[in-house]
Amino acid sequence: MKQIAESLTAYLGKGEAVLKEKVLKSSGNVTVYGDSVHAVGNAVVMMCRDEKQKFLLITAAGTKDMPAGFEGETFTLAAGAVAMKGELSEANAAALRRYFPWSAPKSLRNVRTTVGCGDRLGLATIGHVRAAKKVQVSPVLAQQSIRELTMTKRTFRKVVDDACFLVFAADYRDGYGADGDHLKTLADIDTALAAGMPMITLDLSDVMNAAAGDWDAAAVNEAFDRFPAAQKQMITGDYAGKEFVLADDVSVKIDELTAKRCAVMYTAALDFAAEVHEHLKAARGEEFDLEISIDETSSPTLPSHHLFITRELHRRNVEFSSLAPRFIGEFQKAIDYIGDLDEFDRQFKVHALIARNHGNYKISVHSGSDKFAVYPTVGRETRHYLHLKTAGTSWLEAVTVIAYKDPQLYRDMHQCALDNVSDMLKLYHITADFNKIPALSTLSDEELPALMTMPEARQLLHINYGPILTGNLRERFFEAMHKFEADYDDRIEAHFDKHLSLLGVPAAK
């Protein structure tokens, strides 16, 4: 490590290109991330790794040239130069964002195509970035829900910091997002905002009256009659008996009962969305991305309901970047789309037209990873004005790496998943028949990776990331992932290449 630090002392202050060229790429068990070599005055900051961990290494011409704000172990070099070895700590992440503002997340509200790259491990960013650089897309590299934070022992601050370090290591300057995913309360939103997350996915499921979707006409009318007279007049006047033309051959009709039902189902949720919007504006001005999520329901979002929601959000002056309906069919975790593809195509076209004609916001596809069958339709009908949200697929690429590289660890992870699956099924809706998965005792080590192409095994491992990452396998797992980091980066890149290619996202200019 000292040799690496000293390799640059003669070149400090001569520009970043020279430093990247002259740095000693490795010494002993320490390797430099070549793209991470960055100049700060008469100092250079870079990321390295040894057999156990990643760390920052800073070389400065003298004590007075050491960039302020970094923390770590300092040591002297020849000719009065100094160096510091710093852990990937909260303070050092903050220092990186201070000196290299492009390493901080930002609002992507004006970006046409965005992809949420859920990273439950804080390890996938380099692979995500490699894939994103090839096409016209901006990645949301830091994305996590409260449930995921609990299941992985992380915080929003840690999620953002992990992305920051690897964005720095990859020298990725094109901008990335950070998403507090599926948040339901102002308190949780504030925690995400305090961590520097510009995107908030507002889950309205707790404030929607979803049950009213199944009420008979008498119950709907009774509930609607309790609304203020002016509001009732506005709803019926604007929607009852109206037809909204979206294209030459596509329109949405709303009868009186549907108008009333929508008001009963969504008014409280829409009012809360307006409250959250004002809260975000007060906190971040115009630098935020608000996504409205109405997908956490048991029934698909009808086009008439989608149209009502978006028009009423605009009436309340809510500036939202994207909206996630609940689409027809099954968007189960970790596997491809289940359902009638022709009917999905027909209905998705209508949803995309509503977004284009009523605010030009992005359609957001949740649980979107590995839904390869619908990607061509999603890309075509949205004209790539979309947000695709992924999460568990990057975790499963890690599991696949383990299956190839450390078969015994994979076997232990698989058994842990089997031991905890009953509890996890209370949290995740999947319909896999786990009895179809071969007993591990019948499989050779060479056969284990093939399990990650089997829908039932993928779903088993997907929903059990929590027990694996928080139990007694945690340390072994992260040690293995550090060891096989390069393999993981390659798999993530190839996997997201497939996602973005099937979406038809244009190549980078």
Wavefront OBJ file of the C-alpha trace (Angstrom):
o trace
v 0.000 0.000 0.000
v 2.788 2.426 0.850
v 4.394 1.750 -2.509
v 1.134 2.642 -4.264
v 0.849 5.877 -2.322
v 4.460 6.809 -3.080
v 4.099 6.011 -6.788
v 2.226 9.289 -7.247
v 4.133 11.743 -5.064
v 6.194 13.005 -8.026
v 3.055 13.668 -10.095
v 0.821 15.493 -7.613
v -0.622 18.668 -9.094
v 0.072 17.560 -12.677
v -3.486 16.594 -13.533
v -5.753 13.618 -13.165
v -4.876 12.018 -16.495
v -1.215 11.839 -15.496
v -2.089 10.399 -12.099
v -4.259 7.667 -13.627
v -1.427 6.758 -15.985
v 1.368 6.748 -13.419
v -0.310 5.065 -10.449
v 1.099 1.704 -9.398
v -1.924 -0.527 -10.018
v -1.053 -3.129 -7.383
v 1.444 -3.908 -4.672
v 1.450 -7.033 -2.556
v -2.167 -7.881 -1.775
v -3.452 -4.355 -2.535
v -5.047 -3.448 -5.868
v -6.146 -0.025 -7.089
v -9.473 0.588 -8.791
v -7.931 2.286 -11.814
v -10.909 4.527 -12.604
v -11.001 5.805 -9.018
v -7.799 7.876 -9.170
v -8.960 11.486 -8.695
v -7.030 14.685 -8.047
v -7.798 17.205 -5.306
v -5.284 20.046 -5.498
v -1.886 18.657 -4.545
v -3.437 15.379 -3.420
v -4.949 12.293 -4.980
v -7.850 10.196 -3.704
v -8.369 6.627 -4.889
v -10.098 3.415 -3.876
v -8.180 0.198 -3.251
v -8.879 -3.299 -2.053
v -6.955 -6.003 -0.253
v -7.986 -9.565 0.474
v -10.459 -8.436 3.141
v -11.912 -5.026 2.336
v -12.162 -1.947 0.156
v -10.678 1.317 1.436
v -9.744 4.840 0.385
v -6.101 5.765 -0.081
v -5.134 9.435 -0.161
v -1.696 10.778 -1.012
v -0.850 14.463 -0.439
v 2.277 16.506 -1.077
v 2.295 17.538 2.584
v 0.120 17.712 5.660
v -1.379 21.030 4.578
v -2.405 19.488 1.239
v -4.390 16.612 2.773
v -8.067 17.241 1.848
v -10.098 18.146 4.919
v -12.952 15.925 6.053
v -11.450 12.523 5.400
v -10.715 10.246 8.352
v -8.343 7.332 8.712
v -4.864 6.142 9.572
v -2.123 8.524 8.397
v 1.487 7.704 7.600
v 4.457 9.579 6.188
v 6.076 9.094 2.791
v 9.340 10.247 1.276
v 10.124 13.934 0.691
v 7.559 15.133 3.245
v 4.547 13.618 1.531
v 1.784 12.022 3.610
v -0.876 9.392 3.034
v -4.096 8.239 4.683
v -5.909 4.910 4.625
v -9.613 5.431 5.267
v -12.467 2.995 5.726
v -15.639 3.300 3.671
v -17.223 5.268 6.490
v -20.062 7.762 6.617
v -17.598 10.629 7.119
v -15.500 9.583 4.135
v -18.572 9.244 1.927
v -19.554 12.778 2.899
v -16.050 13.981 2.045
v -16.226 12.328 -1.377
v -19.506 14.085 -2.116
v -17.956 17.386 -1.034
v -14.963 17.151 -3.376
v -16.664 15.171 -6.140
v -20.302 16.346 -6.317
v -21.059 13.921 -9.142
v -20.665 11.071 -6.622
v -23.871 12.239 -4.873
v -27.333 11.218 -6.098
v -29.472 13.792 -7.847
v -32.983 14.322 -9.151
v -33.700 12.541 -12.433
v -37.120 14.103 -12.993
v -36.155 15.358 -16.472
v -34.537 12.110 -17.633
v -36.549 10.138 -20.173
v -35.574 6.586 -19.164
v -34.592 5.559 -15.656
v -33.961 2.159 -14.127
v -34.129 1.394 -10.428
v -31.206 -0.911 -9.707
v -32.161 -2.257 -6.322
v -28.938 -3.270 -4.594
v -29.591 -5.040 -1.313
v -25.893 -5.720 -0.786
v -24.291 -2.375 -1.629
v -22.012 -4.229 -4.050
v -23.707 -4.091 -7.464
v -23.084 -0.503 -8.560
v -20.051 -1.101 -10.786
v -21.941 -3.718 -12.806
v -25.010 -1.484 -12.978
v -22.931 1.453 -14.160
v -21.190 -0.576 -16.859
v -24.569 -1.553 -18.315
v -26.032 1.957 -17.977
v -23.124 3.570 -19.811
v -23.956 1.648 -22.977
v -27.448 3.079 -23.461
v -29.453 6.274 -22.965
v -30.605 5.569 -19.437
v -29.963 6.954 -15.975
v -29.702 4.428 -13.138
v -31.223 4.800 -9.700
v -28.332 3.056 -7.977
v -29.436 3.511 -4.373
v -32.946 2.098 -3.935
v -34.390 0.443 -0.865
v -37.652 0.019 0.981
v -38.149 -0.027 4.740
v -38.755 -3.777 4.572
v -35.480 -4.282 2.712
v -33.590 -2.138 5.220
v -34.915 -4.285 8.058
v -34.089 -7.526 6.242
v -30.516 -6.458 5.407
v -29.533 -4.502 8.541
v -28.953 -1.341 6.531
v -30.061 2.297 6.741
v -30.931 4.791 4.019
v -27.668 6.557 4.838
v -25.718 3.327 4.289
v -27.533 2.623 1.023
v -26.588 6.051 -0.354
v -23.015 5.868 0.938
v -22.438 2.430 -0.587
v -23.537 3.727 -3.982
v -21.440 6.875 -3.568
v -18.219 4.919 -2.980
v -18.693 2.692 -6.011
v -19.778 5.575 -8.263
v -16.506 7.203 -7.247
v -14.605 3.981 -7.935
v -16.184 3.704 -11.395
v -15.658 7.417 -12.168
v -19.326 7.596 -13.207
v -20.191 11.258 -13.767
v -23.436 11.029 -15.735
v -25.697 11.268 -12.695
v -27.626 8.690 -10.700
v -30.671 8.606 -8.480
v -31.488 7.371 -4.986
v -34.987 6.148 -4.120
v -36.683 5.750 -0.769
v -38.900 2.976 -2.056
v -42.508 2.244 -1.102
v -42.651 4.735 1.740
v -45.963 5.361 3.466
v -45.346 7.948 6.193
v -43.829 11.410 6.462
v -41.475 10.127 9.143
v -39.994 7.514 6.807
v -39.846 10.036 3.979
v -37.897 12.422 6.196
v -35.385 9.681 7.023
v -34.810 9.057 3.308
v -34.519 12.783 2.586
v -32.005 13.228 5.390
v -29.877 10.521 3.756
v -29.813 12.523 0.528
v -32.377 10.523 -1.429
v -33.957 12.760 -4.093
v -36.568 10.180 -5.158
v -39.490 9.138 -3.017
v -41.791 6.330 -4.088
v -45.016 7.070 -2.259
v -46.992 3.903 -1.573
v -50.633 4.920 -1.207
v -51.953 1.463 -0.333
v -52.570 2.291 3.340
v -54.591 5.425 2.584
v -56.554 4.090 -0.381
v -60.005 2.680 0.233
v -59.280 -0.343 -1.956
v -62.243 -2.280 -0.564
v -64.627 0.132 -2.277
v -63.576 -1.379 -5.572
v -65.852 -4.317 -4.766
v -68.760 -2.430 -3.221
v -72.188 -2.518 -4.806
v -73.793 0.641 -6.162
v -75.742 1.356 -2.975
v -72.614 1.308 -0.799
v -70.696 3.520 -3.234
v -73.540 6.030 -3.408
v -73.871 6.119 0.368
v -70.173 6.860 0.831
v -70.131 9.410 -1.984
v -73.098 11.245 -0.506
v -70.959 12.088 2.543
v -68.612 14.204 0.401
v -69.020 18.006 0.460
v -71.559 19.270 -2.059
v -69.015 21.221 -4.100
v -66.746 18.209 -4.390
v -69.602 15.944 -5.439
v -70.615 18.436 -8.102
v -67.041 18.698 -9.359
v -66.564 14.897 -9.573
v -69.802 14.199 -11.385
v -69.415 17.230 -13.628
v -65.889 16.378 -14.695
v -66.212 12.609 -15.068
v -69.723 11.144 -15.066
v -70.710 10.106 -18.563
v -67.531 11.528 -20.098
v -65.327 9.961 -22.769
v -61.629 10.807 -22.861
v -60.024 10.297 -26.253
v -56.414 9.100 -26.052
v -55.770 8.174 -29.681
v -57.755 7.678 -32.880
v -58.795 4.207 -31.794
v -58.465 4.428 -28.022
v -60.668 6.204 -25.498
v -61.668 5.789 -21.876
v -65.302 6.144 -20.806
v -66.275 6.882 -17.195
v -69.866 6.355 -16.132
v -71.420 7.977 -13.084
v -70.951 5.002 -10.764
v -67.266 4.661 -11.743
v -66.711 8.376 -11.100
v -68.224 8.057 -7.633
v -66.340 4.825 -6.919
v -63.015 6.468 -7.832
v -63.754 9.393 -5.553
v -64.534 7.048 -2.658
v -61.489 4.878 -3.303
v -58.834 7.512 -3.908
v -59.715 10.932 -2.456
v -57.938 10.457 0.889
v -54.891 8.999 -0.878
v -54.757 11.873 -3.353
v -54.994 14.416 -0.549
v -52.096 12.693 1.212
v -50.082 12.721 -2.020
v -50.608 16.484 -2.179
v -49.399 16.816 1.417
v -46.290 14.766 0.631
v -45.642 16.832 -2.492
v -45.645 20.084 -0.520
v -43.397 18.448 2.068
v -40.886 17.484 -0.628
v -40.927 20.954 -2.153
v -40.231 22.508 1.221
v -37.318 20.129 1.770
v -35.706 20.076 -1.690
v -37.206 22.830 -3.838
v -37.501 21.421 -7.350
v -34.787 18.773 -6.871
v -36.925 15.741 -6.159
v -38.620 12.890 -7.993
v -42.010 11.851 -6.652
v -43.311 8.500 -7.801
v -46.917 7.610 -7.056
v -47.406 3.902 -6.388
v -50.865 2.363 -6.658
v -49.600 -1.104 -7.556
v -49.780 -2.719 -4.103
v -53.335 -3.959 -4.593
v -54.889 -7.318 -5.398
v -56.707 -6.080 -8.511
v -55.287 -4.493 -11.669
v -55.629 -0.736 -12.036
v -58.460 -0.038 -14.471
v -57.697 2.586 -17.135
v -60.629 4.677 -15.877
v -59.123 4.670 -12.379
v -55.655 5.523 -13.684
v -57.123 8.448 -15.616
v -59.046 9.691 -12.582
v -55.974 9.484 -10.345
v -53.652 11.361 -12.675
v -56.190 14.107 -13.413
v -56.893 14.560 -9.705
v -53.177 14.696 -8.883
v -52.790 17.467 -11.419
v -55.845 19.249 -9.988
v -54.005 19.271 -6.664
v -50.862 20.616 -8.397
v -48.873 17.513 -7.499
v -45.670 17.344 -9.558
v -44.920 13.670 -9.974
v -42.283 12.137 -12.211
v -43.743 8.650 -12.500
v -46.759 6.572 -11.597
v -46.914 2.821 -10.999
v -50.265 1.176 -11.794
v -51.033 -2.428 -10.934
v -50.932 -4.158 -14.320
v -52.897 -7.178 -15.431
v -51.228 -10.532 -14.887
v -48.670 -11.566 -12.296
v -45.487 -9.599 -11.651
v -44.093 -12.045 -9.151
v -40.603 -11.728 -7.760
v -37.573 -13.080 -9.634
v -39.375 -14.679 -12.594
v -40.861 -13.707 -15.942
v -44.356 -12.333 -16.485
v -47.264 -14.699 -15.850
v -50.392 -13.984 -17.858
v -51.968 -13.348 -21.253
v -49.392 -11.356 -23.232
v -51.907 -10.145 -25.831
v -54.183 -8.754 -23.142
v -51.209 -7.204 -21.355
v -50.193 -5.492 -24.596
v -53.698 -4.127 -25.119
v -54.090 -2.778 -21.598
v -50.545 -1.468 -21.246
v -51.001 0.592 -24.408
v -53.930 2.374 -22.767
v -51.947 3.073 -19.587
v -49.081 4.475 -21.649
v -51.459 6.704 -23.603
v -52.976 8.054 -20.385
v -49.511 9.007 -19.156
v -48.622 10.633 -22.477
v -51.855 12.595 -22.819
v -52.366 13.634 -19.209
v -49.112 15.057 -17.897
v -46.455 13.160 -19.863
v -45.073 11.374 -16.827
v -43.171 8.119 -16.758
v -45.008 4.841 -16.412
v -43.261 2.877 -13.664
v -43.109 -0.908 -13.766
v -42.646 -2.368 -10.290
v -41.272 -5.852 -9.641
v -39.922 -5.275 -13.113
v -36.794 -7.395 -13.003
v -36.703 -10.456 -15.236
v -40.058 -9.651 -16.902
v -38.428 -10.248 -20.256
v -41.622 -11.226 -22.088
v -43.235 -7.802 -21.620
v -40.169 -5.590 -22.093
v -40.647 -5.055 -25.845
v -44.203 -3.836 -25.229
v -43.161 -1.660 -22.285
v -40.370 0.001 -24.267
v -42.428 0.473 -27.425
v -45.639 1.798 -25.892
v -43.947 4.205 -23.492
v -41.484 5.324 -26.180
v -38.950 4.694 -23.409
v -40.492 7.382 -21.224
v -40.489 4.991 -18.290
v -39.066 3.896 -14.989
v -38.282 0.204 -14.538
v -37.906 -0.849 -10.926
v -35.780 -3.884 -10.085
v -34.592 -5.195 -6.720
v -34.122 -8.882 -6.088
v -32.541 -9.727 -9.413
v -29.172 -8.243 -8.404
v -29.288 -10.297 -5.202
v -29.962 -13.444 -7.226
v -26.954 -12.746 -9.439
v -24.912 -12.798 -6.227
v -26.489 -16.110 -5.268
v -25.573 -17.457 -8.699
v -21.952 -16.403 -8.225
v -21.900 -18.269 -4.901
v -23.399 -21.355 -6.542
v -20.559 -21.393 -9.063
v -17.706 -20.394 -6.778
v -18.534 -21.675 -3.277
v -20.890 -24.669 -3.535
v -20.902 -25.433 0.190
v -21.925 -21.886 1.038
v -24.683 -22.087 -1.553
v -25.928 -25.336 0.000
v -26.046 -23.675 3.422
v -27.879 -20.650 2.003
v -30.383 -22.876 0.233
v -31.044 -24.808 3.447
v -31.469 -21.553 5.356
v -34.063 -20.514 2.773
v -35.954 -23.773 3.196
v -35.880 -23.376 6.976
v -37.384 -19.877 6.829
v -39.683 -20.007 3.826
v -42.921 -20.234 5.829
v -42.210 -16.924 7.544
v -41.121 -15.229 4.320
v -44.278 -16.262 2.498
v -46.163 -14.015 4.929
v -44.321 -11.051 3.409
v -44.176 -11.921 -0.294
v -46.878 -13.015 -2.715
v -45.585 -15.858 -4.850
v -47.213 -19.055 -6.099
v -44.144 -21.272 -6.586
v -44.381 -24.967 -5.776
v -41.185 -25.495 -3.833
v -41.688 -29.264 -3.960
v -40.460 -29.110 -7.546
v -36.977 -28.130 -6.367
v -34.664 -31.144 -6.298
v -33.247 -32.110 -2.913
v -29.731 -30.713 -2.581
v -28.456 -34.166 -1.647
v -29.305 -35.357 -5.141
v -27.308 -32.622 -6.890
v -23.598 -32.424 -7.557
v -21.767 -29.148 -7.009
v -21.650 -28.650 -10.765
v -25.455 -28.849 -10.940
v -26.114 -26.152 -8.337
v -25.905 -23.072 -10.609
v -28.691 -24.475 -12.786
v -31.066 -23.979 -9.846
v -30.849 -20.244 -10.489
v -32.531 -20.797 -13.854
v -35.421 -22.649 -12.206
v -38.348 -20.345 -11.300
v -39.183 -22.141 -8.039
v -35.602 -22.082 -6.766
v -35.154 -18.452 -7.819
v -38.216 -17.455 -5.836
v -37.140 -19.488 -2.832
v -33.773 -17.747 -2.653
v -35.238 -14.380 -3.572
v -37.664 -14.078 -0.682
v -35.192 -15.447 1.877
v -32.473 -12.831 1.496
v -33.316 -11.532 4.970
v -32.621 -14.719 6.962
v -29.469 -15.326 4.926
v -28.087 -11.803 5.319
v -28.959 -11.344 8.975
v -28.186 -14.809 10.326
v -25.025 -16.788 10.906
v -24.246 -16.970 7.176
v -23.804 -13.212 6.843
v -20.045 -13.036 7.428
v -19.256 -15.991 5.150
v -21.466 -14.550 2.437
v -19.826 -11.121 2.368
v -16.348 -12.620 2.548
v -17.175 -14.701 -0.518
v -18.656 -11.730 -2.360
v -15.510 -9.709 -1.738
v -13.386 -12.553 -3.039
v -15.500 -12.989 -6.169
v -16.195 -9.302 -6.784
v -15.042 -9.334 -10.414
v -17.306 -12.270 -11.243
v -20.253 -10.462 -9.682
v -19.581 -7.254 -11.615
v -19.507 -9.229 -14.868
v -22.762 -11.042 -14.122
v -24.580 -7.854 -13.132
v -23.427 -6.095 -16.292
v -24.553 -8.938 -18.556
v -27.877 -9.323 -16.733
v -28.773 -5.647 -17.049
v -27.561 -5.588 -20.640
v -30.321 -8.137 -21.296
v -32.940 -6.032 -19.497
v -32.053 -2.834 -21.354
v -31.684 -4.542 -24.722
v -35.146 -6.120 -24.586
v -36.617 -2.763 -23.552
v -35.100 -1.386 -26.740
v -33.365 1.509 -24.996
v -31.290 3.394 -27.618
v -27.515 3.062 -27.503
v -25.509 5.806 -25.851
v -24.504 8.650 -28.149
l 1 2 3 4 5 6 7 8 9 10 11 12 13 14 15 16 17 18 19 20 21 22 23 24 25 26 27 28 29 30 31 32 33 34 35 36 37 38 39 40 41 42 43 44 45 46 47 48 49 50 51 52 53 54 55 56 57 58 59 60 61 62 63 64 65 66 67 68 69 70 71 72 73 74 75 76 77 78 79 80 81 82 83 84 85 86 87 88 89 90 91 92 93 94 95 96 97 98 99 100 101 102 103 104 105 106 107 108 109 110 111 112 113 114 115 116 117 118 119 120 121 122 123 124 125 126 127 128 129 130 131 132 133 134 135 136 137 138 139 140 141 142 143 144 145 146 147 148 149 150 151 152 153 154 155 156 157 158 159 160 161 162 163 164 165 166 167 168 169 170 171 172 173 174 175 176 177 178 179 180 181 182 183 184 185 186 187 188 189 190 191 192 193 194 195 196 197 198 199 200 201 202 203 204 205 206 207 208 209 210 211 212 213 214 215 216 217 218 219 220 221 222 223 224 225 226 227 228 229 230 231 232 233 234 235 236 237 238 239 240 241 242 243 244 245 246 247 248 249 250 251 252 253 254 255 256 257 258 259 260 261 262 263 264 265 266 267 268 269 270 271 272 273 274 275 276 277 278 279 280 281 282 283 284 285 286 287 288 289 290 291 292 293 294 295 296 297 298 299 300 301 302 303 304 305 306 307 308 309 310 311 312 313 314 315 316 317 318 319 320 321 322 323 324 325 326 327 328 329 330 331 332 333 334 335 336 337 338 339 340 341 342 343 344 345 346 347 348 349 350 351 352 353 354 355 356 357 358 359 360 361 362 363 364 365 366 367 368 369 370 371 372 373 374 375 376 377 378 379 380 381 382 383 384 385 386 387 388 389 390 391 392 393 394 395 396 397 398 399 400 401 402 403 404 405 406 407 408 409 410 411 412 413 414 415 416 417 418 419 420 421 422 423 424 425 426 427 428 429 430 431 432 433 434 435 436 437 438 439 440 441 442 443 444 445 446 447 448 449 450 451 452 453 454 455 456 457 458 459 460 461 462 463 464 465 466 467 468 469 470 471 472 473 474 475 476 477 478 479 480 481 482 483 484 485 486 487 488 489 490 491 492 493 494 495 496 497 498 499 500 501 502 503 504 505 506 507 508 509
